[in-house]
Each structure stands twice: as structure tokens, then as C-alpha cells.
Amino acid sequence: MATMNVSLPADMVEFVENEVADGGYVSSSEVVRDALRLLQHDKALEREKLAILRREIAIGLEDAASGRFSRKTVQEIADEVRREQFGE
């Protein structure tokens, strides 16, 4: 496994040390690896959400170019989404 030296601010060093002291991790390297895995996961989710948004925008643009428009107002659409998502 490759080695990398990283500079951290004092509060992050304290956090890493506390995680190891609490027994959740064997070493500070393990804490950093876990944090980087979480960051990778978050970035992957962000990319996926962006791809979905781009796909939906493309569908909307195609619909608009074909003259297919909703007769609903923005408020009506927002209310419908709220009802579906939050049961309002």
C-alpha cells in the first residue's frame, strides 16, 4: 500500500485521534481511508444525481421542441410534488 503524508488542522487531528482512542479504528490511516471511502461514495451519488438531472432536462427540452407543454402552473406542479413526496 502506498504511503502519503497529509497535513491536517488541529481539530481534525483531534477527531482522528479520538476515533482511534474510542476503539472504532485501529489506526489513524484507517480513519482517513474510511473518510475517503465516504467521500468517494458521496461524489458518486452527486455524479448520479447530476446525470439524472441532465437526462430529465433533455427530456423536457425535447418535449418543448415538439410542442408538448403542461397546462399546469409552476405552483400546481410544486404542490403535486409536495403531496407525492411528503403526503401534504
C-alpha positions as CSV (number, residue, x, y, z in Angstrom):
1,M,0.0,0.0,0.0
2,A,1.4,3.4,-0.9
3,T,2.1,6.0,1.8
4,M,1.0,9.6,1.8
5,N,1.7,12.3,4.3
6,V,-1.2,14.7,4.9
7,S,-1.3,17.9,6.9
8,L,-4.5,18.4,9.0
9,P,-5.8,21.2,11.1
10,A,-5.7,20.6,14.9
11,D,-9.4,19.9,15.1
12,M,-9.2,17.1,12.5
13,V,-6.2,15.6,14.2
14,E,-8.1,15.6,17.4
15,F,-11.1,13.9,15.7
16,V,-8.9,11.2,14.2
17,E,-7.1,10.6,17.5
18,N,-10.4,10.3,19.3
19,E,-11.8,7.9,16.8
20,V,-8.8,5.6,17.3
21,A,-8.9,6.1,21.1
22,D,-12.6,5.2,21.2
23,G,-11.7,1.9,19.6
24,G,-13.6,2.4,16.4
25,Y,-10.4,2.2,14.3
26,V,-7.0,0.6,14.8
27,S,-5.0,3.4,13.3
28,S,-5.3,7.0,12.0
29,S,-4.7,5.6,8.5
30,E,-7.8,3.5,8.9
31,V,-9.9,6.6,9.9
32,V,-8.6,8.5,6.8
33,R,-9.3,5.6,4.5
34,D,-12.8,5.3,5.8
35,A,-13.3,9.0,5.4
36,L,-12.1,8.9,1.8
37,R,-14.4,5.9,1.0
38,L,-17.3,8.0,2.2
39,L,-16.1,11.0,0.1
40,Q,-15.9,8.7,-2.9
41,H,-19.4,7.4,-2.3
42,D,-20.7,11.0,-1.9
43,K,-19.1,12.0,-5.1
44,A,-20.5,9.0,-7.0
45,L,-24.0,9.9,-5.7
46,E,-23.5,13.5,-6.8
47,R,-22.5,12.4,-10.3
48,E,-25.5,10.1,-10.5
49,K,-27.9,12.8,-9.4
50,L,-26.4,15.2,-12.0
51,A,-26.7,12.6,-14.7
52,I,-30.4,12.1,-13.8
53,L,-31.0,15.8,-13.8
54,R,-29.3,16.2,-17.2
55,R,-31.4,13.4,-18.6
56,E,-34.6,14.9,-17.3
57,I,-33.7,18.3,-18.7
58,A,-33.1,16.7,-22.1
59,I,-36.5,15.1,-22.0
60,G,-38.1,18.4,-21.1
61,L,-36.3,20.2,-23.9
62,E,-37.3,17.5,-26.4
63,D,-40.9,17.9,-25.2
64,A,-40.8,21.6,-25.6
65,A,-39.3,21.4,-29.0
66,S,-42.1,19.1,-30.0
67,G,-44.7,21.4,-28.6
68,R,-45.6,19.2,-25.7
69,F,-46.3,21.5,-22.7
70,S,-48.1,21.1,-19.4
71,R,-51.1,23.2,-18.8
72,K,-50.3,23.2,-15.1
73,T,-48.8,26.2,-13.4
74,V,-45.5,26.0,-11.6
75,Q,-47.4,26.3,-8.3
76,E,-49.6,23.4,-9.2
77,I,-46.6,21.2,-10.1
78,A,-44.9,22.1,-6.9
79,D,-48.0,21.3,-4.9
80,E,-48.3,18.0,-6.6
81,V,-44.7,17.1,-5.9
82,R,-45.1,18.1,-2.3
83,R,-48.2,15.8,-2.0
84,E,-46.3,12.9,-3.6
85,Q,-43.2,13.4,-1.5
86,F,-44.5,14.5,1.8
87,G,-48.1,13.5,1.8
88,E,-49.2,17.1,2.2
